[in-house]
Amino acid sequence: MHKAVEQQRGAAGRTAGPQSMTGFGRGQARAGEWQVTVELQSVNRRQLDIQFSPGAGLVALEGRIQAMIAGVVRRGRVQGSLAVLRRGGALEAPVFDAGRATELLAHARQWAARAGRTAPLDPACILALPGVVRAETIRPDPEALWPLIEQALTRALRGLARSRRLEGRRLAADLGARLDGLQTLVETVTTAAPRLCARFPAALAARMQAAAAPGLPDERLLREVGLFADRADISEELERLRTHLVHARRILRRDAEAGRTLDFYAQELLREINTIGAKANDGAIARSVVAFKTELERWREQVQNLQ
């Protein structure tokens, strides 16, 4: 692996907190008559997708360029551009075609002889003849230019990584605040949960009386209450929600590549809150469940932007 790539990967690994998949980086390098500029921009994507074409004449370097990018960026769509300039001039040079000039002059002399005239040999007229002077592209040698491209690309990758880290900090702050909101909703449900079992015996007795089943034996009533309490108990789901939130917060603080893991925890949080919603026959809890799911969806949308 390239030394610069190893250094940047190590720096990313030491950086606390996640990185965003959105960023921009630009690098430039000069040597002799050549100047190279590389620009990189990235957006979120589930897998790594690199779109970088070095242009005509430098296609042989595409594999090396993509390998360097893949060594630093793990996820996201990366689009890059490469501009090569020749100091003091463009990448085109005029070429004089002596054979074409000779051919055209011969035709001019033949025409002049038939017309009884003398064909002038004005240099300006000769250069103006079609095809005598043409622009020829100067193509740099890919291997000779590679050190400059490598240097410019390394600087662009460094800028891209810095940009992604800064955006990652902003996202981490937002995601942390949203976790606080989810934690508050969990505690609201926890406070309301004891009401579920406390009010069931009276509700069951009322239903039995309405169904003309008076004199229900106490043991039968207790058995029904016990079955309901078992079905309606949401303490395990609440405990798992708390645990998932703790783990998500820890990953958000420490993991530079937190996106996939946090997306997994979003799915687990949704699973537990759906179970609570199915078990709890309580209006206040139902409202908290809806609020939790709404905020969780917003949280997950932000997670999709993390590497």
Stockholm file with secondary structure:
# STOCKHOLM 1.0

chainA/1-307         MHKAVEQQRGAAGRTAGPQSMTGFGRGQARAGEWQVTVELQSVNRRQLDIQFSPGAGLVALEGRIQAMIAGVVRRGRVQGSLAVLRRGGALEAPVFDAGRATELLAHARQWAARAGRTAPLDPACILALPGVVRAETIRPDPEALWPLIEQALTRALRGLARSRRLEGRRLAADLGARLDGLQTLVETVTTAAPRLCARFPAALAARMQAAAAPGLPDERLLREVGLFADRADISEELERLRTHLVHARRILRRDAEAGRTLDFYAQELLREINTIGAKANDGAIARSVVAFKTELERWREQVQNLQ
#=GR chainA/1-307 SS CCHHHHHHHHHHHHSCSCCBSCEEEEEEEEETTEEEEEEEEEECCSSEEEEECCCTTCGGGHHHHHHHHHHHCCSEEEEEEEEEEETTBCSEEEEECHHHHHHHHHHHHHHHHHHTCCCCCCHHHHHHSTTTEEEEECCCCHHHHHHHHHHHHHHHHHHHHHHHHHHHHHHHHHHHHHHHHHHHHHHHHHHHTHHHHHTHHHHHHHHHHHTTCCSCCHHHHHHHHHHHHHHHCCHHHHHHHHHHHHHHHHHHHHCTTCHHHHHHHHHHHHHHHHHHHHHCCCHHHHHHHHHHHHHHHHHHHHHTTBC
#=GC SS_cons         CCHHHHHHHHHHHHSCSCCBSCEEEEEEEEETTEEEEEEEEEECCSSEEEEECCCTTCGGGHHHHHHHHHHHCCSEEEEEEEEEEETTBCSEEEEECHHHHHHHHHHHHHHHHHHTCCCCCCHHHHHHSTTTEEEEECCCCHHHHHHHHHHHHHHHHHHHHHHHHHHHHHHHHHHHHHHHHHHHHHHHHHHHTHHHHHTHHHHHHHHHHHTTCCSCCHHHHHHHHHHHHHHHCCHHHHHHHHHHHHHHHHHHHHCTTCHHHHHHHHHHHHHHHHHHHHHCCCHHHHHHHHHHHHHHHHHHHHHTTBC
//
